[in-house]
Amino acid sequence: MVFWVPILSWLAALAAAGIALWRGPRPPGMGRIVEALLRSILVFPVGLMGLWGFLGHVFFADQAAASIGWAPSPFQFEVGMANLGIGLAGLIGAFFGSPGFRAAVAVVMAGFLGGAGVGHIVQIVQTGNVAAGNAGPILYTDFLGPLALFALLLLQRVSRRPPPAV
């Protein structure tokens, strides 16, 4: 399950954005494309993945630790609470968030998940830990989520600028 959830969350995000664009006016335009992608990434890979991480680390700590290749630890509760915050912020950002709020979500994700991704790489190099929860898709999505949000927020900002005066 640890292997598939990150992959499925990104596929769901792309599908949801595609459906939103397909149902809207044509042609969609850059602004609508970026907004649809931002919203769906905030819902699925950020929001629902954050809640999934919360549930795993808080209520299924032994299984979560085993999937990462670690022994259970009391710190998992704290990791779970961080995931809860990210998940809720992602869902709020998807439906009610300003660009600044969404940027703050991306910054928190970069700090927490990017740091976790670095930790996974260190574990792979130092201990050879290639467990699915350490070296599988979660490793890549730890970096993909924040990078995608930053890129889309930048595109959104650029697409909202008025054209230069001639």
N, C-alpha and C positions, 0 to 999 in steps of 0.2 A: 504494500500500500504506500509506503514512504516513497517508493520509486515513482509511482504513477500520479500521485496527487499534484505535484508541481507541474508536470507535463499537462495533465488534464485541466488545471486552472488556466494555463496559458492558452490552450486550445479553446476553452470556454470563452476567454476574453476576446480572442480573435473572432470567434463565431458570433458572439454578442455584438461586437462592433460591426461586423459585416451585416448582420440582420438589421441593426439600427440604421445603417447607411442605405441598405436596400429598401427599407420601408419609407425613407425620407424623400424629399424632393431631389430631382436630378438636374444637372450634375451636382454631386455632393459638395464640392469645393474643399479647399485645404482646411478651413476652420472647422467644418463639420467632421471631417475625417479625423483630425487631431482630437477633437472633443470626444468623439465616439471611442477612440482608442484609449484616451485618458480615463474616461468613465469606466470602461470595461476592465481595464487593468487595475484601477482602484477597487473595483468590486471583487474581482476574482483573485488574481495573484497577490494583491495586497490585503484586501478585506477578508475574504474567506480563507485564504492561506494563513493569515494572522490568527484568525479564530481557530483554525485547525491546529496550528502550532500551540496555541493556548490550551486547547483540550488535551492534546497529546502530552505536553510537558507537565500539566497540572493533574489530570485525571488518569493518565496512562503512563506515568513517569518511567516505570520499569521497561515497558515496551519501547518508549521513545528513546531511552538511553541505549537499549540494546540495538536499535536500528542505526544509531550513530556510532556504535562500537565502543561505548563508554559504560562505566558503572553508574548506577543511579546515584543522584546527588541531590541534596537539599536545594542547590542553586537552580534546579530545574523549575521550581516554583517561580523564581524571579524571572527566568527566561520566559516562562509561560505568561507571566503578567506583562512583560515587554511585548510579547506577541499579541496579547489581548489589546493593548494600547494601539499598536500598529494596525491591527485588524479593524478596530472601531474607527480609528482616524481615517483609514482607507475608505470605509463605507460612508462616513460623513463627508469626506472629500469628494466622493463620486457624485453625491446628490446635492450637497449644499456648499461645497468648498469653493472659495475664491482661488485664483491662481496662487496667491500667497500662502493660503492654507495648504494647497496641494504641494507647493514647493517645500513647506515645512515637513510634510509627510515624507517627501523624497529625501530630505536631509536626515530625518530620523532613520529611515530605512537604510540609507547609505552608511550611517554610523553603526547601527545594530547589525543589519544583515550583511553589509560589506565586511564588517569586523568578523562576523561569524564565518563568512566565506574565507577570509584570510586564515582564521583558526582552522578551518577544514583543510586548507592547503598545507598548513604547518603540520597538522596531524598526519596527512598523507606522506609528507616528506620525512618527518622524524620517526614515525612509528609504522608506516605502511598501512594505515587504517583506510581501507577502501570499502567500508560498510556502505550500504545504500544510502543511509542518512548522513553520511560524511562525504562520500565521493560521487554520489549519484546526481540526479537532476537538481536536488536541493542546492548543491554547490554552485551550479551555474545560475540558478534563479536568485541566489543571494546577491549576485552582481547584476543580473539582467533587470530585476525590478527597479532598483534605484536609477540605473542608467537609462532605462526606457522612459521613466517618469521625467527625468531631467531633460532628455532629448525632446520629448513631446511638449513639455512646458516651454522650452526654448522655441520650438516651432510655433506654438500657440502665440507666444509673445511677438515673434517676427510676423506672423500672419495677421495680427491685429494692428500692426503699425500702418498708418496712412501712407499711401505712395508718396515718394519724394516730389516736391514741387518742381515743375519744369519751367 
